[in-house]
Amino acid sequence: MNNLAEASRYVNSFPRPSGLNTYSWKALKGLALHAWDCHLSESRFEHRINFLCKEFYLMITAPDGKLIVPENSFSKDFSL
């Protein structure tokens, strides 16, 4: 991804998982876009991430397979 518009298209390409309500899905996509914005602008991502859903983790993974957020962003009880 080279800009936020590309990142937005990427994030919006994921279908909402069954069992996840629309409000939660919108919030997850917003957090993923914030992560991409931080990544692209080389700003610090300062949010804690709890296990949410597989699609969210795919959203914050670059096409080369690397996460775009620091690993210490994840809850201590979660391992990749």
Wavefront OBJ file of the C-alpha trace (Angstrom):
o trace
v 0.000 0.000 0.000
v 1.325 3.412 -0.903
v -1.455 5.675 0.344
v -4.538 5.731 2.537
v -6.918 5.392 -0.419
v -5.306 2.057 -1.363
v -5.366 0.960 2.269
v -9.051 1.887 2.499
v -9.889 -0.209 -0.565
v -7.917 -3.102 0.943
v -9.638 -2.856 4.346
v -13.067 -2.531 2.749
v -12.454 -5.612 0.602
v -12.963 -7.910 3.596
v -16.465 -9.244 4.218
v -17.973 -8.817 7.676
v -17.642 -12.073 9.618
v -20.890 -13.745 10.582
v -21.695 -13.139 14.214
v -20.082 -9.685 14.241
v -22.569 -6.835 14.272
v -22.350 -3.913 11.873
v -21.274 -1.422 14.542
v -18.365 -3.607 15.708
v -17.293 -4.250 12.126
v -17.271 -0.526 11.359
v -15.165 0.121 14.478
v -12.666 -2.612 13.509
v -12.323 -1.223 10.003
v -11.755 2.234 11.489
v -9.003 0.879 13.745
v -7.415 -0.928 10.806
v -7.461 2.273 8.747
v -5.903 4.154 11.653
v -3.167 1.507 11.788
v -2.536 1.961 8.063
v -2.487 5.740 8.455
v 0.137 5.431 11.204
v 2.132 2.956 9.134
v 2.087 5.083 5.997
v 2.931 8.314 7.828
v 5.523 6.535 10.005
v 3.659 7.635 13.132
v 3.455 5.623 16.311
v 0.465 3.288 16.673
v -0.496 3.538 20.343
v -3.543 1.288 20.689
v -3.806 -2.059 22.471
v -5.206 -4.849 20.336
v -7.188 -7.715 21.806
v -8.081 -10.790 19.812
v -10.930 -9.727 17.568
v -11.291 -11.788 14.387
v -9.110 -13.271 11.667
v -10.227 -10.655 9.150
v -8.983 -7.817 11.365
v -5.488 -9.311 11.535
v -5.479 -9.723 7.772
v -6.449 -6.050 7.443
v -3.388 -4.981 9.440
v -1.031 -7.236 7.520
v 0.854 -5.855 4.535
v 0.802 -7.761 1.240
v 4.307 -9.068 2.062
v 2.850 -10.806 5.147
v 4.296 -8.462 7.791
v 2.150 -6.812 10.438
v 1.958 -3.037 10.144
v 1.668 -2.533 13.918
v 4.296 -3.344 16.537
v 3.908 -6.745 18.152
v 3.740 -5.087 21.574
v 0.363 -3.634 20.475
v -1.242 -6.999 21.157
v -2.560 -7.994 24.574
v -0.030 -9.825 26.699
v -2.129 -12.996 26.709
v -2.216 -13.169 22.906
v 0.604 -14.598 20.826
v 0.886 -14.576 17.062
l 1 2 3 4 5 6 7 8 9 10 11 12 13 14 15 16 17 18 19 20 21 22 23 24 25 26 27 28 29 30 31 32 33 34 35 36 37 38 39 40 41 42 43 44 45 46 47 48 49 50 51 52 53 54 55 56 57 58 59 60 61 62 63 64 65 66 67 68 69 70 71 72 73 74 75 76 77 78 79 80
